[in-house]
């Protein structure tokens, strides 16, 4: 006969367990205030609440933010630098920061960096995808169309995408 071991369900959350869960989460993941709040609300819904006081997720998130465990502005700046390195444009960064729940005030520096690094990001994208000056051979018209679509999906503007896509292998492009 086979025995199956069934794990008992985790205990319902109380204020202390919720704080421990939050600290573990911010210690393990780079996160934002909105992502942490969503995570904690989901955990309360999954495990239940076993405390006489109502769960105050917002107060816990505010406290962790005051202590410096969560900083939306730093998260946005790091995400912005990462997007430039990976070759993504400003539009894609804006969508990502909005999805992460970061407001305009906290994301201003990251957006400014994306503006000034727009050409570098496009160049990094072209290198990674071997488009235009970084291609092995001259692209066919169909391949250029697909490359243009890839550039636009990556969040780059039409003019910058066209500059890279229409360049031949080995062309030297400059930021003008």
C-alpha positions in Angstrom: 0.0 0.0 0.0 1.3 3.5 -0.9 1.1 6.2 1.6 0.5 9.7 0.5 1.6 12.4 2.7 -0.7 15.3 2.7 0.8 18.6 4.0 -1.5 20.4 6.4 -2.6 23.8 5.2 -0.6 26.7 6.4 -2.0 28.5 9.4 -4.3 31.5 8.9 -2.5 34.8 9.0 -2.4 37.2 11.8 -0.6 40.5 12.2 2.8 38.9 13.1 2.7 36.3 10.4 1.7 38.9 7.8 4.7 41.1 8.8 7.0 38.1 8.5 5.6 37.2 5.1 6.1 40.8 4.0 9.7 41.0 5.2 10.5 37.7 3.6 9.0 38.9 0.3 10.9 42.3 0.2 14.1 40.5 1.3 13.8 38.1 -1.7 12.4 40.2 -4.5 12.9 43.7 -5.7 9.4 45.0 -5.5 7.2 48.1 -5.4 4.6 49.2 -2.9 1.7 48.1 -5.2 3.2 44.7 -5.9 3.8 44.0 -2.2 0.2 45.1 -1.3 -1.2 42.8 -4.1 0.9 39.9 -2.8 -0.2 40.4 0.8 -3.9 40.7 -0.1 -3.6 37.5 -2.1 -2.0 35.7 0.8 -4.8 36.8 3.2 -7.4 35.7 0.7 -5.7 32.3 0.3 -4.9 31.6 3.9 -7.6 33.5 5.8 -7.2 36.0 8.6 -7.1 34.9 12.3 -6.8 38.0 14.4 -9.3 40.3 16.2 -8.0 43.4 14.4 -8.6 43.9 10.7 -5.6 43.3 8.4 -4.1 46.7 7.6 -2.0 46.0 4.5 -1.7 49.6 3.6 -0.2 50.5 7.0 2.3 47.6 6.8 3.4 48.7 3.2 3.7 52.3 4.4 5.9 51.2 7.4 8.2 49.1 5.2 8.5 52.0 2.8 9.3 54.4 5.7 12.0 52.0 6.8 13.5 52.0 3.3 12.8 48.4 2.5 10.7 49.5 -0.5 11.6 52.4 -2.7 9.5 52.8 -5.8 11.8 55.5 -7.3 14.9 53.3 -6.9 13.0 50.3 -8.4 12.0 52.5 -11.4 15.6 53.7 -11.9 17.0 50.2 -11.8 14.2 49.0 -14.2 15.0 51.9 -16.5 18.7 51.0 -16.6 17.9 47.4 -17.2 15.6 48.3 -20.1 18.3 50.4 -21.8 20.9 47.6 -21.5 18.4 45.1 -22.9 17.5 47.5 -25.7 13.9 48.4 -24.9 12.5 51.8 -25.6 10.7 54.4 -23.5 7.2 53.3 -24.4 7.9 49.8 -23.2 9.4 51.2 -20.0 6.3 53.3 -19.4 4.1 50.3 -19.8 6.2 48.2 -17.4 6.3 50.9 -14.7 2.6 51.5 -15.0 2.0 47.8 -14.6 4.2 47.7 -11.5 2.1 50.5 -9.9 4.7 53.2 -10.0 3.4 56.7 -10.2 4.7 59.6 -12.3 6.5 61.2 -9.5 8.6 58.1 -8.6 9.2 57.2 -12.3 10.3 60.7 -13.5 14.0 60.0 -13.2 13.8 56.6 -15.0 11.8 58.2 -17.8 14.4 61.0 -18.1 17.2 58.4 -18.3 15.2 56.6 -21.0 14.9 59.8 -23.0 18.6 60.5 -22.9 19.6 56.9 -23.6 17.1 56.3 -26.4 19.8 55.9 -29.1 21.9 53.6 -26.9 18.8 51.4 -26.2 18.0 51.1 -29.9 21.6 50.2 -30.7 21.6 47.6 -28.0 18.4 46.1 -29.4 19.8 46.1 -32.9 23.0 44.3 -31.7 21.0 41.7 -29.7 18.7 41.0 -32.6 21.3 41.4 -35.3 19.4 44.1 -37.2 20.7 46.7 -39.7 24.3 47.5 -39.1 24.8 44.4 -36.9 23.2 41.9 -39.4 25.3 39.3 -41.3 23.7 40.1 -44.6 21.5 42.7 -46.3 17.9 42.0 -45.2 15.1 41.3 -47.7 12.1 43.6 -47.8 10.1 41.0 -45.7 12.8 40.7 -43.1 13.0 44.5 -42.9 9.3 44.7 -42.2 9.6 42.1 -39.5 12.6 43.9 -38.0 10.6 47.1 -38.0 7.7 45.4 -36.2 10.2 44.0 -33.6 11.6 47.5 -33.0 8.2 49.0 -32.5 7.1 46.2 -30.1 10.3 46.9 -28.1 9.0 50.4 -27.5 11.1 52.5 -29.9 9.8 55.3 -32.0 9.2 55.1 -35.8 12.1 57.3 -36.9 14.7 55.6 -34.7 13.5 52.2 -35.7 13.6 53.1 -39.4 17.2 54.4 -39.0 18.4 51.0 -37.7 16.3 48.8 -39.9 17.2 50.5 -43.2 20.9 50.5 -42.4 23.1 48.0 -44.2 25.5 45.6 -42.4 28.6 47.5 -41.2 27.1 51.0 -41.5 28.1 53.4 -38.8 25.1 55.1 -37.3 25.4 58.2 -35.1 23.0 59.9 -32.8 21.9 63.1 -34.4 
